[in-house]
Amino acid sequence: MKIGCPKEIKPQEFRVGITPNAALEAVKAGHSVVIETNAGAGAGFEDADYTAVGAEILGTAAEVFEAADMIVKVKEPQAVERKLLREGQVLFTYLHLAPDPEQTKDLLASGATCIAYETVTDRNGGLPLLAPMSEVAGKLAPQVGSWTLQKANGGRGVLMGGVPGVGPAKVVVIGGGVVGTHAARVAAGMGADVTVLDRSLPRMRYLDDAFSGVFKTSFASAGNTIDLAREADLIIGAVLIPGAAAPQLITRAQLSELKTGAALVDVAIDQGGCFETSRATTHEDPIYEVDGIMHYCVANMPGAVARTSTIALGNATMPFMMALANKGWKQACADDAHLLAGLNVHAGQITYAAVGEALDMAYITPEQAIA
């Protein structure tokens, strides 16, 4: 198989879909790899690093798309990239289709087979290709939240850890999954007073047992959520429903109940965001204010630490990429139900129920797609 990796073109996105190590694995297995020139530069990989392991460098994204049987990326294809996809081609990347009808329509029109990192599962019910970036985003969230809280950025001017005689910032993390756990650990490590909200009692018991009071937990009822939000300096939205649009947990009307200058960091923005007033921003212009509340809603947070993120993502995606290349997408998905769960679009049809339901569009099951 010929595997292609274009340079990411989303604003301030420095990650790359294939590392030199992943390219080497593919070449050793008898596949060919084409990389757009400078695709890895933002993550510290030069063209020479790819040619040294047997990959070929091409001058443009159009050449990569034209040459490749499978495209491996990081972020969802932008409009100009979607026009380059063709029938029968495999696209393997993050898609986040539920809040994005335009992308969904373009992928359907392309006839391509589109497998989304964020819905591939594992035997434990986890999301192994989302987890590394969730870990990164979770660890970044208190860091960018602390920056957003600075007075010069419009925030309350509160220091996360306080100082002797002055209390720490109060941080509420909504969601106790991978993002929320890492966010809470880092925020607590910065000295903040942290509470994690979740609806799963077993998950809260696990967090209490594993972290022994490093941070508090509370049940994520609507009442508890707004009560804690009223007292918070920083609120981190870390709720995920796999493949579906994120639930909106704080409404615009409720912003008036929050402290002026409080910061909202919406890690769920890729799935539409979990605050009603969230809209996607970029690293170049990351924050905005609504009703006195500062919002940080960068849609590709891990891109800020591109080298760490690229290597972590490459470690996770490589086995699946190799299965797709070695067996072909249909046999690979037939052999692995967890990879099959990543199939979102095939030959003009939606193949993931949560996407179809979110967009009110017809869909089939992934099993029907490979039949």
Secondary structure, 3 states (H helix, E strand, C coil): CEEEECCCCCCCCCCCCCCHHHHHHHHHCCCEEEEECCCCHHHCCCHHHHHCCCCEEECCHHHHHHHCCEEECCCCCCHHHHCCCCCCCEEEECCCCCCCHHHHHHHHHHCCEEEEHHHCCCCCCCCCCCHHHHHHHHHHHHHHHHHHHCHHHCCCCCCCCCECCECCCEEEEECCCHHHHHHHHHHHHCCCEEEEEECCHHHHHHHHHHHCCCCEEEECCHHHHHHHHHHCCEEEECCCCCCCCCCCCECHHHHCCCCCCCEEEEHHHHHCCCECCCCCECCCCCEEEECCEEEECECCHHHHHHHHHHHHHHHHHHHHHHHHHHHCHHHHHHHCHHHHCCEEEECCEECCHHHHHHHCCCECCHHHHHC
